Amino acid sequence: MTTTTTSSASCATGKPYSCNNCKPTSAEVKEAKATGVVNWICSEGDSKGCICDPEVKDAITIYDVDFNQAVLKAIEKLSVTPDRPIIDCSGEVSDVPSKFVVEKTSSSFCNEVMKDLSKELVDAGTAYDINGIKVPRLKMNKAMKQIVQSKRSLSARSSIERSERYRDYRFYFSYTPKSGDCIVPKETLCRNAYAHLVKSSCGTNHASAGDRMSYAASIDVGCGKFKWQVEKPKEPLPMPTLGRTQCHDKHKHPDVQGSLQDGSSKFGCKKYGHVKLKAGDKAIPWQAYYTWAYGMSTHMWYKVSWIEGCETGVGEQSVEFPVEGNKGINCASMMRANYKGCNNGGAGGYIDAGCLRYDFWAEG
């Protein structure tokens, strides 16, 4: 393309000036013809108004497939591998000291992880105790019942932190391998990951009261992600205690003789006193038989049963002595109280001792 411009005595007539330092602008072309040349005009400086040469240089870009792929992989790797561990933990902090995590609680889990770092280990059905011993979820209920008693024995605690105090807690660990580079020593990857987590705010948080574990925490170390979750124990179930007598409604029935009611109470309680009842067991009933002027009567009934849906701190209770350690609370005395303690014409009542119900009633 050609361009026309007003000639100036100061403009070069041979090769055009270089456009450097004169802020070139494209020239207005009149009656332009295709020449393959693009002209520019200086807009300032000594050569203002003169045609200039932009000195365009040709450049050849060499495209190498292998090199390009290597660059893309490097960029991708930068996005996958953090330059420092990425740590996340919940705001809630448990009562469990974090100082046991590396040496005890996570030790068995880490042994499994280090056998094959390419294998994911996420087993929500397996928990560990504070000492790193596996506790399958199916066995946890039984273990928790055994722990209730030991927990009570540890109620008076000293200032020394011992792991045994926290054996009623459950700990869940998981490991997910990743494609990035390890940013902690790989030879002891699992141990190093949890050590970093303990030193973070997830495990170093209450210097004066002792550092505690967050209930949930995770750490991404580039080549893998590790987590822990703390499960606090359920509140212990109440131990059996004696309730109050609940009287049945007064209704019409044959006369209840006090001495016979007392004797029948003692008879049944002695006969079944050796039995221990637990949830799901059948009730134990018995009747009072006696002969009077109009024939034989069976209108007085007794029953000892496990209250449906009831839970207590012991798995089973003795029919004779339902409250362990208190022989003053016994089957015969409760059955007698169900008669004497109710002002309802001998209709009877019931009383609960833990999860056992002692019931006496008269039928019409």
C-alpha positions in Angstrom: 0.0 0.0 0.0 1.4 3.5 -0.8 0.8 6.7 1.0 1.1 10.4 0.2 2.2 13.1 2.5 3.2 16.7 2.2 6.9 16.9 1.5 9.0 18.8 3.9 12.5 20.1 3.1 13.7 18.4 6.3 12.3 14.9 5.4 14.8 12.4 4.0 14.4 11.7 0.3 16.1 8.3 0.4 15.4 5.6 2.9 12.7 6.7 5.4 13.6 7.5 9.0 13.3 4.9 11.6 10.1 5.2 13.6 11.9 4.8 16.9 11.1 7.6 19.4 8.8 9.5 17.1 5.4 7.9 18.0 4.4 6.8 14.5 0.8 6.9 13.4 -0.6 5.3 10.3 -0.6 7.7 7.3 -3.8 8.7 5.5 -3.6 7.2 2.1 -5.2 8.8 -0.9 -5.7 6.8 -4.1 -3.9 3.9 -2.5 -2.5 1.1 -4.6 -1.3 -2.3 -3.4 2.5 -2.3 -3.1 3.0 -4.6 -0.1 4.5 -1.7 1.8 2.9 -0.1 4.9 4.1 3.5 5.6 3.9 5.3 8.9 4.3 9.0 9.7 6.1 10.5 12.8 3.8 12.4 15.0 6.4 14.3 17.0 10.2 15.1 17.1 12.4 16.5 14.4 11.0 14.1 11.9 7.4 15.1 12.6 5.3 14.7 9.5 7.9 12.5 7.7 7.4 9.0 6.6 9.2 6.5 8.9 10.2 2.8 8.8 8.8 0.7 11.7 11.6 -1.8 11.1 9.4 -4.8 11.5 11.4 -8.0 12.0 10.1 -11.5 11.1 10.2 -14.0 13.9 9.9 -17.8 13.6 8.3 -19.7 16.5 9.5 -23.3 16.8 6.8 -25.6 18.2 8.1 -28.8 19.9 5.4 -31.2 21.0 7.4 -32.9 23.7 8.6 -29.6 25.1 5.1 -28.2 25.1 3.8 -31.3 27.0 6.5 -31.1 29.5 5.6 -27.4 30.2 1.9 -28.3 30.6 2.7 -31.1 33.0 4.9 -28.8 35.1 2.1 -26.3 35.3 -0.4 -29.0 36.2 2.0 -30.3 38.9 2.3 -26.8 40.4 -1.5 -26.7 40.8 -1.6 -30.2 42.4 1.4 -30.0 44.8 1.1 -27.3 47.5 4.4 -25.7 48.7 3.4 -26.4 52.3 0.9 -28.7 54.0 -2.8 -27.7 53.7 -4.4 -28.1 57.1 -8.1 -28.0 58.1 -9.7 -28.6 61.4 -13.1 -28.1 63.0 -13.6 -25.4 65.5 -14.6 -27.8 68.2 -11.9 -29.2 70.5 -12.2 -32.5 72.3 -10.9 -33.3 75.8 -8.3 -35.7 74.4 -4.6 -34.6 74.7 -2.9 -34.4 71.3 0.4 -35.6 72.7 -0.7 -39.3 72.3 -1.5 -39.1 68.6 1.9 -39.8 66.9 3.4 -42.3 69.3 0.2 -44.2 70.3 -3.1 -43.5 68.7 -2.2 -43.4 65.0 0.7 -45.8 65.2 -1.1 -49.0 64.1 -2.9 -47.1 61.4 0.3 -45.7 60.1 1.9 -49.1 60.0 -0.9 -50.2 57.6 -0.5 -47.1 55.4 3.2 -47.5 55.0 2.8 -51.0 53.6 1.5 -49.6 50.4 1.3 -45.8 49.9 -0.7 -46.3 46.6 -3.6 -47.9 48.5 -6.4 -45.8 50.0 -7.3 -46.6 53.6 -10.7 -45.3 54.5 -12.5 -47.7 56.8 -15.3 -46.0 58.7 -16.2 -49.3 60.4 -12.9 -49.6 62.3 -11.9 -47.4 65.1 -8.8 -47.2 67.3 -8.6 -46.6 71.0 -6.2 -44.0 72.6 -3.4 -46.6 72.5 -3.8 -47.4 68.8 -5.6 -50.7 69.3 -8.2 -51.6 66.6 -11.8 -51.7 67.9 -14.2 -53.0 65.1 -17.5 -51.1 65.3 -19.4 -54.3 65.9 -17.5 -54.9 69.1 -17.7 -51.3 70.3 -21.0 -51.6 72.2 -19.7 -54.5 74.3 -16.4 -52.6 74.9 -18.3 -49.4 75.9 -20.3 -51.3 78.6 -17.1 -52.6 80.1 -15.6 -49.1 80.1 -18.5 -47.6 82.1 -17.2 -49.1 85.3 -13.6 -48.2 84.6 -14.6 -44.7 83.9 -16.2 -44.3 87.3 -13.0 -45.6 88.9 -11.0 -42.9 87.2 -13.3 -40.0 88.4 -10.7 -38.8 90.9 -7.9 -37.7 88.5 -4.5 -36.4 89.2 -2.8 -33.6 87.2 -0.7 -36.2 85.2 -2.2 -36.9 81.8 -2.4 -40.7 81.2 -3.7 -42.3 78.0 -5.9 -44.7 80.1 -8.2 -41.9 81.0 -9.3 -41.6 77.4 -9.7 -45.2 76.4 -13.5 -44.7 76.2 -12.9 -42.4 73.2 -12.8 -43.7 69.6 -10.5 -42.5 66.9 -11.0 -42.9 63.1 -8.2 -42.3 60.6 -8.1 -42.2 56.8 -5.5 -41.9 54.1 -6.1 -41.0 50.4 -3.1 -41.1 48.0 -2.6 -38.2 45.6 -0.5 -37.6 42.4 1.6 -34.7 43.7 5.1 -34.7 45.3 5.5 -35.3 49.0 6.3 -32.2 50.9 7.2 -34.1 54.0 9.7 -37.0 54.2 8.1 -39.9 52.4 10.0 -42.6 54.3 7.8 -41.9 57.4 5.0 -40.1 55.5 2.1 -41.1 57.8 3.9 -40.3 61.0 5.2 -37.0 59.6 1.8 -36.0 58.4 0.2 -36.5 61.8 3.1 -34.8 63.6 2.5 -31.7 61.5 -1.2 -31.9 62.3 -0.5 -32.1 66.0 1.8 -29.1 65.8 -1.0 -27.1 64.0 -3.9 -25.4 65.7 -5.7 -28.8 65.3 -3.6 -30.2 68.1 -1.7 -27.2 69.7 -4.3 -24.9 71.0 -4.6 -24.8 74.9 -1.2 -24.4 76.3 -2.4 -23.6 79.8 -4.9 -26.4 80.0 -2.9 -28.9 77.8 -3.1 -29.2 74.0 -6.2 -31.1 72.8 -7.3 -32.8 69.6 -9.9 -31.1 67.4 -12.8 -33.4 66.8 -12.1 -33.5 63.0 -8.8 -32.6 61.2 -7.1 -33.1 57.9 -3.7 -32.5 56.3 -2.8 -32.5 52.6 0.9 -33.2 52.2 1.0 -33.2 48.4 1.2 -36.9 47.7 -1.6 -37.8 50.1 -4.3 -36.6 52.4 -4.6 -37.7 56.0 -7.6 -37.3 58.4 -8.6 -38.0 62.0 -11.9 -37.9 63.7 -12.6 -38.1 67.4 -15.7 -39.7 68.8 -16.5 -39.0 72.4 -18.1 -41.7 74.5 -21.8 -41.8 75.1 -23.0 -40.7 78.5 -22.9 -43.7 80.9 -26.3 -45.3 81.5 -27.7 -44.9 85.0 -27.2 -47.6 87.6 -30.4 -49.3 88.9 -32.2 -47.4 91.7 -35.5 -47.9 93.4 -38.5 -46.0 92.2 -41.8 -45.2 93.9 -44.9 -47.4 94.2 -47.5 -46.8 91.5 -51.0 -47.9 92.6 -53.5 -49.6 90.4 -57.0 -48.1 90.1 -59.5 -49.3 92.7 -61.9 -51.9 91.3 -64.2 -54.7 92.4 -62.5 -58.0 93.2 -62.6 -60.7 95.8 -61.1 -59.9 99.2 -57.3 -59.9 99.5 -56.0 -61.4 102.7 -52.9 -59.6 103.9 -51.2 -62.7 105.3 -51.8 -64.7 102.2 -50.5 -61.8 100.0 -47.4 -61.7 102.2 -46.8 -65.5 102.1 -47.4 -65.6 98.3 -44.9 -62.8 97.8 -42.2 -64.6 99.7 -43.0 -67.9 98.0 -42.6 -66.6 94.4 -39.5 -64.4 95.2 -37.8 -67.4 96.8 -38.6 -69.7 93.9 -37.3 -67.3 91.2 -34.8 -65.3 93.3 -31.8 -67.0 91.6 -33.0 -65.8 88.1 -31.3 -62.8 86.4 -33.3 -60.9 83.8 -32.0 -58.9 80.9 -33.6 -57.0 78.0 -35.8 -59.3 75.8 -36.3 -62.0 78.5 -39.8 -63.3 79.2 -41.6 -62.1 82.3 -41.9 -64.2 85.4 -45.5 -64.5 86.7 -47.0 -66.5 89.6 -50.4 -66.8 91.3 -51.7 -67.1 94.8 -53.9 -70.2 95.3 -56.0 -70.7 98.3 -59.3 -72.4 99.2 -62.2 -70.5 100.9 -65.9 -71.1 101.5 -66.8 -70.8 97.8 -63.9 -72.8 96.4 -60.4 -72.3 95.2 -59.3 -68.7 94.3 -56.5 -67.5 92.0 -57.4 -63.9 91.9 -54.0 -62.6 93.2 -51.2 -62.2 90.6 -47.5 -61.4 90.7 -45.1 -60.6 87.9 -41.5 -59.6 87.6 -40.5 -58.3 84.1 -37.9 -56.3 82.2 -39.4 -52.9 81.2 -39.5 -52.7 77.4 -37.0 -50.3 76.0 -35.3 -49.8 79.3 -31.5 -49.4 79.5 -29.3 -49.4 82.6 -25.7 -49.4 83.5 -25.7 -53.2 84.0 -26.6 -55.8 81.4 -28.8 -57.9 83.7 -30.5 -57.7 87.1 -31.2 -60.2 89.9 -34.8 -60.9 90.6 -34.1 -61.2 94.3 -31.7 -58.2 94.7 -32.2 -55.9 91.7 -30.0 -53.1 93.1 -26.5 -54.4 93.5 -25.0 -53.8 96.9 -28.3 -53.1 98.6 -30.0 -56.2 100.0 -32.6 -54.0 101.7 -34.2 -53.7 98.3 -35.5 -57.2 97.6 -38.3 -58.9 95.7 -40.5 -59.9 98.7 -40.4 -56.4 100.3 -41.3 -54.7 97.1 -44.2 -57.1 96.4 -45.4 -56.5 99.9 -45.2 -52.7 99.5 -47.3 -53.0 96.4 -50.2 -54.1 98.7 -49.6 -52.2 101.9 -48.5 -49.0 100.2 -51.7 -48.5 98.2 -55.0 -47.5 99.6 -57.1 -49.0 96.9 -58.9 -51.9 98.5 -56.2 -54.4 97.8 -56.0 -53.8 94.1 -52.2 -53.6 94.3 -49.6 -51.7 92.4 -46.1 -51.9 90.9 -42.7 -50.6 91.7 -39.6 -50.3 89.4 -36.0 -51.1 90.5 -33.7 -50.2 87.7 -35.2 -51.9 84.6 -37.1 -54.6 86.6 -40.8 -54.0 87.3 -42.4 -55.8 90.3 -46.2 -55.9 89.9 -48.9 -57.2 92.2 -52.6 -57.0 91.3 -56.0 -58.5 92.1 -58.4 -59.7 89.5 -62.2 -59.5 89.9 
